Structures are given as structure tokens and as C-alpha cells.
Amino acid sequence: MKTAALLLLGSTLLAAGCATQPLTTEDAIHYAAAVAPDVYSDTYVLDVVATGRQNGRIFLNSQEDYRDPHTLTIEILPGAVPAFKQAYGEDADAHFKGHRITVLGEARRVTIWYLNQSGERTGQSYYQTHIVVSDPDQIKIES
């Protein structure tokens, strides 16, 4: 009985001491590529260096050049944009730019197709790694 209690206490202390750290942008990109086309769910940390907007979405990027293969992009869905503005009093791109954030979500490898002047795919593509966010509670400012 005493041994069982000590084992239980030891495993509890071990589990408490092994709290996981958020994954880095490099980890997110690596794991998303490894499980593609599936997703890799975890908590990630990144510095928001650049932002962008397209089709009602807000993008928070870990690199100045969003096309850089080492960029992790947080994609805030159009339906979530008002909730971010309500939560922070400003749009998410203005609120998070220049900050280190943690994000809870699914890292996904996304195929980006090059388009010709008519808007048709050229057959050439590259990959980006996105974490889609639909709720302000998924993102926290660290610094």
C-alpha cells in the first residue's frame, strides 16, 4: 500500500514537472509538413512581425515575407474579426503586431498556387503553414 502511494505521488510530481512549452514556429512548420494533409494540434509561440489582409481575413506572420517557407501564419477567419475587435478595442492586426503571442490551434500545411494574369493556376505552387483561428481566446500576448 505504501509503495503504491509513493508511486502515485511520484508520477503526479513527474507529470506536474513536465508541463510542455509552446512549440516554436520551426516546430509548427516541421510537424505540419510531417503529418500533411492532416493537422498538428498544439500550442505555438511566435513573434508577430508582419500582418496582412485578404478576403476579410487577417493574417499575423512570423516573418516579414509571408512567402518565406519559415513563416508561420495565423489566419483569423472573417467571422471572427468582429469578436477580436470587440475583445481588444482594435483590429487583431493592430493589436498583435510587434508582440510575442501564444496560439492554441491546428498547424496545417497549405498549398498556395501561383496564378496567371487571368487568375488561373499556372501549375506552380509552394507551401505555407497556417493556424486558423476563430476565437480570441485562442491567442494570448506573451510580451
KEKE-3310 file (N, C-alpha, C; in steps of 0.2 Angstrom, whole numbers, plus 5000, padded with zeros to 4 digits):
npx = (5004:5010:5020:5012:5006:5017:5022:5011:5011:5024:5022:5013:5020:5030:5023:5018:5029:5033:5027:5022:5031:5026:5026:5039:5039:5047:5045:5031:5030:5038:5031:5018:5021:5026:5014:5005:4992:4985:4982:4992:4989:4992:5000:5007:5021:5025:5033:5024:5028:5024:5009:4994:4980:4966:4952:4943:4950:4962:4979:4992:5009:5025:5036:5044:5042:5028:5029:5040:5047:5049:5040:5027:5010:4996:4979:4965:4949:4936:4923:4927:4933:4926:4924:4937:4939:4930:4934:4947:4946:4952:4957:4963:4976:4982:4982:4991:5003:5020:5021:5025:5016:5006:4998:4984:4980:4978:4991:4993:4998:4997:4993:4999:4994:5002:4996:4990:4989:4976:4970:4970:4977:4994:5001:5012:5017:5018:5022:5013:5012:4999:4989:4973:4962:4947:4942:4945:4950:4960:4972:4985:4994:5011:5022)
npy = (4994:5006:5007:5009:5021:5029:5028:5033:5046:5050:5049:5059:5070:5070:5072:5084:5092:5091:5100:5105:5116:5129:5126:5130:5141:5135:5122:5120:5121:5111:5099:5101:5099:5086:5078:5081:5078:5080:5088:5097:5098:5109:5120:5135:5147:5163:5177:5191:5198:5204:5209:5205:5207:5199:5195:5197:5191:5191:5191:5186:5186:5177:5181:5194:5193:5185:5174:5167:5151:5148:5155:5156:5157:5165:5164:5173:5170:5178:5178:5179:5191:5203:5199:5199:5213:5218:5212:5218:5231:5236:5231:5215:5214:5226:5225:5214:5215:5216:5210:5195:5180:5167:5154:5143:5130:5122:5117:5118:5113:5122:5123:5135:5142:5148:5161:5165:5180:5180:5174:5161:5145:5142:5130:5129:5130:5133:5130:5135:5137:5137:5142:5142:5153:5155:5161:5173:5169:5160:5165:5173:5187:5187:5195)
npz = (5000:5004:4995:4983:4985:4986:4973:4965:4970:4966:4952:4950:4953:4944:4932:4934:4934:4921:4912:4896:4885:4874:4856:4844:4830:4820:4824:4822:4808:4804:4810:4804:4791:4792:4795:4785:4774:4786:4801:4815:4831:4844:4856:4851:4849:4844:4836:4831:4817:4805:4796:4787:4775:4767:4758:4769:4779:4792:4794:4803:4804:4806:4800:4790:4776:4770:4761:4764:4767:4780:4788:4799:4799:4806:4804:4804:4804:4794:4800:4813:4815:4820:4833:4839:4838:4846:4858:4860:4857:4845:4829:4826:4819:4822:4835:4839:4832:4833:4845:4855:4854:4860:4853:4852:4843:4826:4817:4800:4784:4770:4753:4741:4726:4712:4701:4685:4674:4671:4682:4683:4689:4687:4688:4696:4713:4731:4748:4763:4781:4791:4805:4809:4816:4826:4837:4849:4862:4858:4856:4865:4872:4875:4877)
capx = (5000:5014:5023:5008:5005:5023:5022:5006:5014:5030:5020:5010:5025:5033:5018:5017:5036:5034:5022:5025:5032:5023:5031:5041:5037:5050:5042:5025:5031:5040:5026:5013:5023:5026:5008:5001:4987:4982:4984:4995:4986:4996:5001:5013:5023:5028:5033:5021:5032:5020:5002:4991:4973:4964:4946:4940:4954:4968:4985:4998:5015:5031:5042:5041:5039:5024:5030:5046:5045:5050:5035:5021:5004:4990:4974:4959:4943:4932:4918:4930:4936:4922:4925:4943:4939:4926:4938:4953:4945:4955:4958:4969:4982:4985:4983:4996:5009:5026:5021:5026:5010:5005:4992:4981:4976:4980:4995:4991:5002:4993:4996:4997:4995:5003:4990:4992:4985:4968:4968:4970:4983:5000:5004:5017:5014:5023:5018:5013:5010:4994:4985:4967:4959:4941:4940:4950:4953:4965:4978:4987:5000:5016:5026)
capy = (5000:5012:5008:5011:5028:5033:5028:5038:5053:5051:5050:5065:5075:5070:5075:5092:5095:5090:5104:5106:5123:5130:5124:5136:5142:5129:5115:5120:5120:5104:5095:5101:5095:5078:5075:5083:5083:5081:5094:5095:5102:5111:5127:5138:5153:5166:5185:5194:5203:5207:5207:5207:5206:5197:5192:5198:5188:5195:5187:5188:5182:5177:5184:5200:5190:5179:5168:5163:5145:5148:5159:5153:5162:5164:5166:5174:5170:5184:5178:5180:5198:5207:5197:5202:5220:5219:5210:5222:5238:5237:5225:5210:5215:5232:5223:5209:5216:5218:5206:5188:5178:5160:5152:5136:5128:5116:5119:5115:5114:5124:5124:5141:5141:5154:5162:5170:5187:5179:5172:5154:5142:5141:5123:5130:5131:5132:5128:5140:5134:5141:5140:5145:5155:5158:5164:5177:5165:5155:5169:5177:5190:5185:5201)
capz = (5000:5005:4988:4978:4987:4984:4965:4963:4972:4961:4945:4950:4953:4937:4927:4936:4932:4914:4908:4890:4882:4867:4851:4840:4823:4816:4826:4819:4801:4803:4812:4799:4785:4793:4795:4780:4774:4792:4805:4821:4836:4850:4857:4847:4851:4838:4836:4825:4813:4799:4796:4781:4775:4761:4758:4775:4784:4795:4794:4808:4801:4810:4796:4786:4770:4771:4757:4766:4770:4788:4791:4802:4798:4810:4799:4808:4799:4793:4805:4820:4815:4824:4840:4841:4838:4852:4864:4861:4855:4839:4825:4828:4816:4825:4842:4840:4828:4837:4851:4855:4856:4860:4849:4853:4836:4822:4811:4794:4778:4765:4746:4738:4719:4708:4696:4679:4674:4671:4689:4683:4691:4682:4689:4701:4720:4736:4754:4769:4787:4794:4810:4808:4822:4825:4844:4853:4867:4856:4856:4871:4871:4880:4878)
cpx = (5004:5018:5019:5006:5011:5024:5017:5008:5020:5027:5016:5015:5029:5029:5018:5024:5037:5029:5026:5026:5028:5028:5033:5038:5040:5047:5035:5025:5033:5035:5020:5015:5024:5019:5003:4998:4983:4985:4988:4993:4991:4995:5007:5015:5027:5028:5029:5025:5029:5013:4999:4983:4971:4957:4942:4944:4959:4973:4990:5004:5021:5037:5039:5038:5035:5025:5036:5044:5046:5045:5029:5015:4998:4984:4968:4954:4939:4926:4920:4932:4933:4923:4932:4943:4935:4930:4944:4952:4949:4956:4964:4975:4986:4987:4989:5002:5014:5026:5023:5019:5010:4998:4990:4977:4980:4984:4994:4996:4997:4996:4994:4999:4997:4998:4993:4988:4978:4966:4967:4977:4988:5002:5009:5014:5020:5018:5019:5011:5005:4991:4979:4964:4952:4938:4946:4954:4959:4972:4979:4994:5005:5021:5025)
cpy = (5006:5013:5011:5019:5032:5033:5033:5045:5055:5053:5057:5071:5076:5073:5082:5095:5094:5094:5106:5114:5123:5128:5130:5136:5136:5123:5115:5118:5113:5099:5095:5098:5088:5075:5077:5077:5084:5087:5092:5100:5103:5118:5130:5145:5157:5174:5187:5200:5207:5205:5208:5205:5204:5193:5192:5194:5192:5189:5190:5183:5183:5180:5190:5198:5184:5173:5164:5157:5144:5152:5155:5159:5160:5167:5167:5175:5176:5184:5180:5187:5202:5205:5199:5209:5221:5217:5214:5229:5240:5231:5221:5211:5221:5229:5219:5211:5219:5214:5199:5185:5170:5159:5145:5135:5122:5119:5115:5117:5116:5125:5131:5141:5148:5155:5166:5176:5186:5176:5164:5151:5141:5134:5123:5132:5131:5131:5134:5135:5139:5138:5145:5146:5158:5161:5168:5174:5161:5159:5173:5180:5188:5191:5206)
cpz = (5000:4998:4983:4979:4985:4976:4962:4964:4967:4954:4944:4949:4947:4932:4928:4934:4925:4910:4902:4888:4876:4862:4847:4833:4819:4818:4822:4812:4800:4804:4807:4793:4786:4793:4790:4776:4780:4796:4812:4826:4842:4851:4854:4850:4845:4839:4830:4822:4808:4799:4789:4781:4768:4762:4765:4781:4786:4796:4799:4806:4806:4806:4792:4779:4771:4767:4759:4769:4777:4791:4793:4802:4802:4805:4803:4803:4799:4799:4812:4821:4820:4832:4843:4842:4845:4859:4865:4859:4849:4835:4827:4825:4820:4832:4843:4837:4833:4844:4850:4858:4857:4857:4850:4846:4833:4817:4805:4788:4772:4758:4743:4731:4716:4702:4691:4679:4674:4677:4689:4686:4686:4683:4694:4708:4725:4742:4759:4775:4790:4800:4810:4815:4821:4832:4847:4858:4865:4856:4862:4870:4877:4882:4872)
residu = (MET:LYS:THR:ALA:ALA:LEU:LEU:LEU:LEU:GLY:SER:THR:LEU:LEU:ALA:ALA:GLY:CYS:ALA:THR:GLN:PRO:LEU:THR:THR:GLU:ASP:ALA:ILE:HIS:TYR:ALA:ALA:ALA:VAL:ALA:PRO:ASP:VAL:TYR:SER:ASP:THR:TYR:VAL:LEU:ASP:VAL:VAL:ALA:THR:GLY:ARG:GLN:ASN:GLY:ARG:ILE:PHE:LEU:ASN:SER:GLN:GLU:ASP:TYR:ARG:ASP:PRO:HIS:THR:LEU:THR:ILE:GLU:ILE:LEU:PRO:GLY:ALA:VAL:PRO:ALA:PHE:LYS:GLN:ALA:TYR:GLY:GLU:ASP:ALA:ASP:ALA:HIS:PHE:LYS:GLY:HIS:ARG:ILE:THR:VAL:LEU:GLY:GLU:ALA:ARG:ARG:VAL:THR:ILE:TRP:TYR:LEU:ASN:GLN:SER:GLY:GLU:ARG:THR:GLY:GLN:SER:TYR:TYR:GLN:THR:HIS:ILE:VAL:VAL:SER:ASP:PRO:ASP:GLN:ILE:LYS:ILE:GLU:SER)
# end
